[in-house]
């Protein structure tokens, strides 16, 4: 497990809008798109958003999304959950991952 640097919400918002928002919404009541809505992400297990067609790999991963699991996942989603349909290659920068997590923690709980 890598140490998680302090995240910057404003930088995370920019990264989310540039690299994540084409497939995900993160607001309460937001629609599922190519990826599931991320509202309520922290503390939820993988494969649990209603009306989203997850792969069996996601449904059966039994991972609870917290800072550390999301930090590790966002580095390389297909390595963390093999056979996920998430096509995003990941954020190689630890700071970028931390920034996105800081943004998601704020926006997915408002």
N, C-alpha and C positions, 0 to 999 in steps of 0.2 A: 504494500500500500504506500503510495506516494503522499508526501505532505501536500496539503491543499493550501495554496497561497490565498491571501485575502482577495476577494473579488470586488470588482468595481461595477456597480449596477448600470451606470450610463454606458460603459464600454460593452457590457453584456447585452444591453438592449440593442446597440448597433450591430453586434455580432449576430444576435438572434434574428433581427430583421433582415440582415444580409444573407444568412446561411441556413436559417431554420424555418422562417415564416412562410416560405413557399410550400411547406408540407405540414406545418403545425400551427394551430392556434393555441393560445395560452390563457384565454379569458373565461370567466365563468359563463357557461352556456354556449361557448364557442363551438363551432362545428368540427367534426372530424374531417380531415382532408385526406391527402395521401398518407399522412400519419395521424395518430390520435390527438385529440385535444389534450393539452398538458395541464389544464387547471386541476388543482388538487394532487399534483404529482408526488409531492414529498409525503412519505409514509404509506404510499400505495404500492401494492405488488404489481409486478409486470403482468401485462395482458388483461387488465381489469376495466378498461374504459368501455362503457356500454355502447353497443352498436358499431364497434370497430372490428374489422376482420383481421385479427392477429394471426401470425403463424403459430403453429404448435410450439415452436421453440420459445417464443415470447410467453405464451400461455403457461408453459411448463417450467420456465426458468426459476420461478419462485424467489425472485429478487425483490427486496423492498427498496424503493427509491429514496435514498438519503444522500447527503452531500458526497460521501465517499463512493457509493455505488455509482452515482451519476458521473462523478469525476472520472472514475475508471472506465465506465461505459463510453463516455463522450470522446475518449482518446481513440477508440477503434471499436465501433459498435458491433461489427461482424465478428471480431475476435472475442468480444465479451459475451455476446449471445450468438453463437453460430446458428446460421440459417434464419436470422432475423431478415425481414424484408427491407429494413432501413438501409437505403443506398448511400447515405452520407458517410464519407470516409473517416470522419472524426476531426477533432481539433488536436493537433499535435502539441500545441503550446499549452503548458499547464496554466498559464495566466489566462489565456482565452477560455479554457474550460471553467476556471474559477469565476471569471466574469459572467459567463452565461449562467452558471449556477446561481450567482448572486441575483441576477436579473430574474431568473425563474422563481427563486424563493419569494421574491417580492410580488411579482405579477400573478403567480398561480395561487396566491392566498388572499388577494384583495377582495 
